């Protein structure tokens, strides 16, 4: 088979900005040549491209016999050295990639090789990700932040290679190496390892971004899903650990447990009261508890809150729930009869900030990205502070499972499930409504008991009925 040769050329057709793109020409005797575009673009290239200068010199003097010096394609340009280095890197990258493809598919012709590059060599990978991340900004800020974090992790993993990583070069091999890197990398200074579920989430977010890139380049959603290298890597087996569900007995034990703390703003007593409030408000999420406003409560004649109507921060779903005696006692710590209707009940969010003007979920979705970012990061700050204080309770009360704000939601679901088994009028659908789940399947996940179940009694009922 004839030897494949490579040559650096300049695209003769400048783009709209007047920049000409550098190409690598693939040639093999007896075959149609293929041209691979690189990421290098040169403005007013005819003034600086050595081959063009040589052509002009020959027009003046036909006897000129000056050869193009290898590695110095760009001359008399203020940035000629970095430009030539970049061209050389592109040349070596393309040559290396062609070599790898020919080992696996030796029948590929120059034109077929160029076609392969055409799928993704023009643009660098991370600028492509950044473009689709701009689209993600229209979604919830937390969604954007998680995907941005995944993109940063992948870029940090590649290091110096990130600058010369192209869509075509993100292969299943690279993806698998990144996943293995996550498995071996310490999660924090204590040496905890990343959980398989966390790694799967990171991989899933990067797959979503990659598919958005492919869709933007003209592929259908189905084609993008089939061609994404992130989908070719099997998900890690996740170890399902029991969720923390506090019973009344455990709650009473926590109330009298000796807790050591140095916290001043969010003490463990305040954190546990917020945890209890979330539990009695049908397992409300921490973000929804923090942003509760006075106008969302219906008051009785004594000015006490007796009913709550609010839109969930995560979904915008409307929740309508009574505020029972236990909830009123917990709210009493912060309740201010002189407060404005739009003020926040808990003294954590700032009533004078721009995000305080967002009274509905629809207004939040239409708000600017910066306002949504500020609101989300503020919620996240208080969430971390409260969870930090709950960690002190976990240690002081010698709990066997982690105590976090979200466990109040699981604790409510567990309590509701236990009552449902005793009270026929309460159904799983009722629990779904109370927790604001859009799908009954989500409620089933929350109410699933991870401990071994004794089915003796229901079995006896079934077979007695049979007889």
N, C-alpha and C positions, 0 to 999 in steps of 0.2 A: 504494500500500500504506500502511495506517495506521502511524503512528509508534509505535515501541516506547518505553515509558516505564519508569523504574526508581524504586522506592521502598524505603526501609529500614524493616523491620518487626521485631517481636519474636515469637518462637515462643511461643504461649500455653501450651504444655505443657512444664514444666520436666523435666529428667532426674532420675535417682535421687538425685543430689547437690543437687538444688534449683536447678540452674543453667538459665537460659533461653538459647537460642541465637538470635543475630541472623540475620535473613534479608534477602535482597534480592528484592523482588517484581518480576517482569517482567510487564508488561501491554501488551496490544495490542487495540485496539477490534475486537470481533467474535471474539476468541479467548479460550480458557480461560487464565487467568493461570498463571505458573509461579513457584515459590518456590525460591530457591537458598540453601542453608544456608552460612553463613560459619564460620570457625574461632573467632569471638568468642562467649564464653559469659559470662553475668553472673549472679552469685548474688543471690537476692532482688531480681530485676529490677524487680518491681512498685513497689519503693521508690525506684528510681533512674531508671526509664525515663520520659522526658519525656512521651510519648504517654499513659502510664498516669496520670501526675500531672494532665495536662490533663483526662482523663476524670473523675477524682475531683473536680477543681475545677468541672467542668460539673455534676456531680451536686449540688454545694453551691450553685452559682450558674449557672443555665441561660444567663445573658447573657454568660458568659465567652467571649471570642473571641480567645484567645491562640494564635497559630500556632506550630507546632513550628519551632524555629530550626534551620536546616540546619547539619550538622556538630556539633551539640550534643545528641545523642540521650540521652546519659547525663548526669544532673545530680545534684548533692548526693552524689556518690560520691567517696571519697578518691582513687581512681585514674581520675577521670572524663576527664581530658585524654588520657592514653595510650590509654584505651579508645575514646574518640571518634576519635582518630587511627588506631587499628587498624581501626575500622569503616569509616572513610573510605578507607583503603588497600584493604580488601576490596571496597568498592563500586567503586572505580576499576578494580581488577583484574578483577572480574566484567564490568564494562561494556566494558573493553578486549577481553576474551576473546570476549564476545558479538559485538562488532563484527567481530573476525577471522573468526568462524564464519559470520556473515551475509554477508560478502564472498564466501566460498566456497560457502555453501549458503543463499541468500536465502529459501528456502522454509521454513526452520526456524521453528516456532511457539514461543511462550513456554514451553509445557509440554515440547516437545522439547529446547529449550535447557537447561531445568532438569534434564531427564533426563541430558543430557551431563555436567553438573556433578556429578550425583549419583554418578557413577562414581568420583570421587576428590577432591572438593573439601573434604570434611569434615575430613580430617587433613592436616597438613603432611607433606611428602615425607620429610624427614630423620628425624623421629620414627618414621615407618613403617619406614625402613631400619634404624633402631636396634632396633626390635622384632624384626625377623627376624634381625638380627645376634646377638641373644641366643640364638636357636636354633642359629646357627652355632658358638657357643661349645662345643657338645657335640662338635663335630668336632675335628680336630687344631688346636692353637693356631696353627700356621703358616698354616692355611687361614683362620682367623678374622682373623689379623693382616693378611694380604694383602687381604681384602675390606674390612676397616676402613680400610686405607690408601687403597684405591680410592674409598671413600665420602668420605674426607677430601679427596682431590684434587678430586672433583666439587664438594663444598661450597665449597672455597676458590676454585674457578673461578667459582662463582656470586656469591661475596662477599656483599654486603648483600641480594641477591635470595634467598639461601638461606632466610631466615626467612619469606618469603612464597611459597615454591615448593611447589606442591601436586602430587599425583600426576597430575592432569589436565594440568598445565602442563609436564610433562617430555615434550616432543615430539621427533620425529626431528630437527627443526631445532636444538633445544637440544643434543641428543646429538652431532650433527655438529659444532657449534661447539666443544663440549668436546673432541672428538677432534682437531680442527684446532689447538686450543690446546695439546694435548699434543705434537703434531708440532712446534710452533714453540717450545715451552718448553725451556730448557736443562735438561739432566739434572743437571748439577753445575757447580761453579765453573770447571771446566776448559773448559766450553762444549760438552761432548759432548751430542748429541741423543738423545732417547729412541728406542730401536730399535723398528721396527714390531711385532716380536714382543711387546715389553713393553707397547706401547699396546693391542695386541689382547687381551692378558691382562687389562689394566685394564678394558677395555670388556666383556670376557666376565664378569668378576666382578660388575660393576655390573648386567649383564643378569640374572645369576643372582639377585641380591638383589631386583631389580625383579619378576622372576617369582615369587619367594617372597612378595612383598607382594601380588601379584594373587591368588595361590593362597589366601593368608590371608583375602582379601576375598571368597572364594567361587568363584573361577574354577577350572576344571580345569587340569591341567598343560599340556595341549595348547592350551587357550584362552589361558593365560598366555604361552606361547611365541609365539603368533600376535599377541597384543596388545602385547607389550613393544616400546617404541620403540627399544630398544637392538639388536634383531635386524634392524631395517630399514637399518642402516648397514653397508656392506660392509667386510669386514676389510681392513686394509692388506696389501699384498704384502710378505711377509717375505723378507729376503735371507738365505739359508742360508749361513752361514760355516763353513769346516772347523773341526772340533773339534781341540783340542790332543791329540796322541797321541805320547808320548815313546817312542822306540825305545831299545834298550840303548846304542847309540852316543851318542845325545843325553844319556842319563842319565849316562854316563861323562864326557861333556864338562862337564856341570853340576858334577860332583863336583870338578873341577879348575879351574872358572871362578873368576876373582877377583871376589868379591862384597863390596860396601861396605854396612855396616849399622850402625845405632845401636840396634837393638832389644835389649832385655835379657831380657824374659820369654819370648817366643816368637822365638827367633833364626831366621835362615834355615836353619841346620843342623838345628835341631829340626823346623822346618816341613817340610823336605824328607824327614827320616826318617819323619815321620807320613805324608807323601805316599807314600813307598815302601812303608810298612806297609800302607796302604790298597790299594795295587796288588797286593801279594803275597797279600793276603787276598781274592782274587777281585774286586778293584775295590770294596771295601766303601765305603759312603758315609761322609763325615766324621762325621756324627752317630753312626753305629754304632761307628766307631773310638774316638771320644772316650768313649763310655759302656761300653766293654769292661770286664768284671769278671773277677776271678780265677776265680770259680766257673764261668765259661763255658768254661774251658780244661781239657782232659784232659792230665795230665802223665805223663811216662815215669818210669822208676825213678830217674833222676837229677834229677827235679823240674823238667824242662824241658817247656814247652808243646808238645804234638804234634798236638792236635786242638782245634777251636773250634766250639762250638754256641751260636748267639745268635739272638734275634728282631730283625728289622729294625725300626728306629724308625718308618719311614714306613708300612709295611704290616702289621707283625707276623709276616711270613713267616719261617719257621725256616730258618736257614742252617747247614749242617754242612760244614765244610771242614778239610782237614789243614793244620797249620802246618808249612811246609817249613823247611829250614835257613836260608834267607834271612830268613824271617819270625821265626825264633827269635833270630837275630843282632840284628834290629831291636828286638825286644821286650826284649832283654837290657838296654838302656839304662834302662828303667823297672822291670824286674821285681824285685819284693821278695818273697822267700820267706817273710818274717814277716808279710805282710799278711793281713788277714781275707779270707775267701772272698768276701764281698759288696763288698769295696773295689773302686774303679775302678783299672785298671792305669795309665792315663795320669794324671798329677797335675794335672788341670784341673778336674774336677768335685769338689764338696765332699761327702765321705762322711757328714758330719753333717747335711746338709740334708734336708728332708722328702722331696724328690724321690728321694733315695738309697734310700728304702724301696720304691720301685716296681721290683720285680724282674722283672715280666712285662709284656708289652704290654697284657694285659687289665687289670692293675692301673693302668697309665698311663691307659687310656681311662676308667676309673671314678674317677680322681683328681679333686679339685676343680679348677675353672678356674684358680684362683690358683697352685696347685702346677704345673699343666701350663704356665702362662704363665712361671713362674720357670724351669722346666727348659728350655723352648724358647728363652727369651731368653739363658740362660747358654750353651746350645749355639751360638746365633747369634753371641754375643760371641767365643767361641773360634774359630769358623769364620772370622769376619772377621779376627781377629788372625793366624791361620795363612795366610789368603789374602794378607794384607798383606805377610807375610814372603816368601811365594812370588813376589810381585810384584817384590821385590828381586832374586830369582834370575832372573826373566824378563828384567829389565833388564841385570843383570850378565853373564848368559850370552848376551845378544843373541838371544833367541828370537824367532822371527817371529810366534808366536801366544801368546795369554795363557796363563799357567800358573796354574791354580787347583786346589783340592782335587778338584773333580769331574773334572778331566782325568785323574786317576789311574784313574778308572773307565773312561773312554774308552781310556786306554792299555792297560789290562788286556784290554778287549774287542778292541782292535786286535791285541794280541799273540796272543790266543787264536784270532782269525780267521786270522792268518798261519800259526800252527801247524796249524790245521784243514786248511788247503790242502795241507800236507805230510804230515799224519798222518790216514789214513782213519778211524781209530777214534774221532776227536774230531768231534762233530757240533754243529750250531747249537743243538740241544736241550740238549746238555751245557753250552754257554755260558750258555743261559737259566737252567739250574739253578744254575750257579756264581754268577751275578749276582743271582739271586733275583727275576727278572722274572716277573710273573704272566702276561704275554702274550708270545708269540714275536715279535709285531710290534715290541714295545719293544726286544727284543734285536736285531732287524734294523736298527733305527735306530742303535743303538750300533755295530754292526759294519759299517755302510754305509761304504764307502770313497769319499770325496769327490773323490779324484783320478781322472784318466783311466785306464782299465783296458785293458791289451793282451789281447785275447781270441784272439790267433793260435793259441796252444797248444790251448785247449779246442775251437776251431773245427776244428782238424786232427783232434782225437780224434773229434769228432762225425762228420765226413765220411769218415774212415777206417773207422769203424764201419759207416757206411751202405754202403760198398763191399763 
